[in-house]
């Protein structure tokens, strides 16, 4: 991707170093409102696409941001690892996953090496994210690597998010089932529009609605949603 800024042309593809900008997918929860591991919920109604699961879609989203994609697991590990068609760079276990999202974030961040400038954070249950918007978000984060960036939820910032390294100590101080949303608001993260962020899977009704939309659009059409 070439972007012109003044007289300079920046080629993001050539500048990519995935060890500097890894991606974390948070998939450690028990899915208690679903009654089964939601990461394993099937995509599509049948055929080859129907054999994919929700976590496959999340890993594909992560690969738009980085080739270094790490999945943080907890309640349903190792089942989801063996049922997943897409394989990330690394499977991580959060031993204290039951303490909430903060524990998953901490496990993911502690796995990162000293060369990482920041980390992308995705959830495993947002299959309707606009892929063009997601890719643009990733390119922006690499260009201003010291600036927190997050999806705009209207009243608050949220995931997908980019957390620069200087912010990690504050993220590691989070407790309970609290993600980085409030912290991102406190540090005035740049907010970007990523259509699909409100379509997450928390209940069986959510999944029925989202699966119907997936069957109508398909993953290719997702890239061109507005």
N, C-alpha and C positions, 0 to 999 in steps of 0.2 A: 504493500500500500504506500503510495507516494502522496505526501502532503506538503504544499508550498507554504512557507512562512516567510514573508518578506522576499528576499532574494535567495533564501536557502530552501533546498528541497530535502525533506527528511524521508528516508526510506526505512519505515518501521521494520520491514521484513529482515533487512540486513542487520539491524541493530538488536534484534531479539536475542536475549540470553535467558533461557528458561530457568536456570538456577538462580538468577537474580529476581525473577518474577514468577514464582510457583503459584499454583491454584489449589485451594482446599475445598473439598465438597463435604459438608456436614451431613452425615447419615447415621448418627448414633442413637437416635431416639427409639423408644419402645413402640411408637405408633398406637398408643392405647385406645384412641378414639376410632381408629380404623379396625382394630381387632386382629391385625396381622401385619407383617412388615411391609410398610408402604413402599419401600425401595424396590420391592419385588412385584408391585402392581404392573400388569401387562399394558403395553402400548398397542393400540390398534385392535381390530376385531379378529384378526387372523392372518395367515400367511407369514412370510418372513418378518414383516414389520411387527406382527402381533406377538412374536416370540421375544421381542425386546421388552425390557422392563424400565420402570421409571428411572432407576439409577443409571441405566445405559444412556438415557437422554441427558442426564446431568453430567456424565463424563464427557459426552460429545460437546456440551456447552463449555466445560472446563478446557477442552482442547482448543477452543477458539481463542482462549486467553493465554494458554501456555502448554507446552509439551510435557511439563512437569506437573501432573495432576495427581493429587493425593486425596484418598477417601478416608474420612474419619468414621470409624464404626464403633458400635457398642452393643446394644441389646441383642441384635440378631446376627452377630458375627459368630462363626464363619459362614453361616448359611447364605447371606447375600453375596459373599465373595464367590462362592461356587455356582451361584445362579446367574451371575452377571456375565453378559456376553462381552461387554467392553471391559478391558483391564486397564486400571490406572497405573501410574508409575510406582505407586506405593499404597499399600493398605495399612492404615494405622488403627490401633485400638485405643480407645479412651477408657481406661479401667474404672474411672469414676463418672461414666456417662450419665448415670442416674441422677447426678447433681444438676444436670441441665446443660444448656447450650454453651455456657461459659467453660465447662469442662472440655467439651469437644474442641472449642476454639483453642484452648490452652494446649491440648494434646497435639493439635495440628501445628501450632506455632513453634512448639518445642522441638518438632521434628526438622525444622528448617536450618540450613547451614549458614555459615558466617557471610557468604557472598550475597544472600538475599537482600534486596533493597526494599521489598514490600511483598505482600501476598494478596491474591484475589480470594475472596470467600464467596462460595455459592451454596445454595441449599439443594437437597436431593429431590425436592418436590415442587419445582416450578417449571414444568415442561413446556409452558406456553411463552417463555421469554422470547422476545424478538431477537433473532440472531444477528441481524445487522446492527441493532442498537448495542447488543452485548459486545460485539467485536469493536465498535467505535469506542465504547467505554474502556476496553482493554488497551487500545492504542493511546487514548488520552492519559491513562494512568502511567504508562511507560514513559510518556513524554514529560510529565510533571510528577516524577516518582516520589517526591517528598510530600505531596499533597493528598490527604485522604479524599476518596471519591466514593459516592454511594448512590444507589438507586433512590429516586424521589418517590416517596409514598404519599405525597401531599402534605400531611402534617408532620412527617418525620423522615429521616434518611433510613435506609435499611439495605438488606442484601438483595442482589449482588453488591459487594463492596470491595474497595481496595484499601488495605491497611499498610501504610508505610512503616518501615522498621522502627522509627522513633516512637510510634504509637503502641508497639507491642507490649512494653511493660505495663501500660495502663489497661490493655486488654487482658493481660494475665492476672490483674488484680480483680477482675470481674468475678462475681459469685452467683451461684444459683442458675435458674433458667432465664438468664439475662444475656442476650446477645450484645453486640457492639452498637446497637442503634442509638441509645441515649448518649453513649460516649462520642459517637460520630457527630451528633447534634452539638454536643458541648465544644468540640474542637472545630466546629463550623466546616464540616466536610462539604466539598463541592457536590451538588446533587445533579444527577443526570436522569433523563427520561428513558426508562427501559420498559416498553409495553410488555405486559404479562406478569409483572411482579405481584399483582394482587391475586393471581390465580394459583394459589398453592393448595396442596392436598392435606387437609386436616381431618376430614370426616368422609364417610362413605358417600354422602350427598355431593361433596366437593369432587370426589373422583368420578362419579357418574356424569356430572356436568362437564368436567375437563376432558374426560375420555370421549364424550360426544363431540366436543370441539376438535379434538385431535383427529377423530375419524373424518371430520368435515374438511380439515385443512391439510393435515399431513405435515411431516417435518420440513419438506422442501418449501411449502407455502409459508411456513413460519418465518422464513428469512425475509419475506416481502410484506409482512403485516405492517399496518400503520395504525 
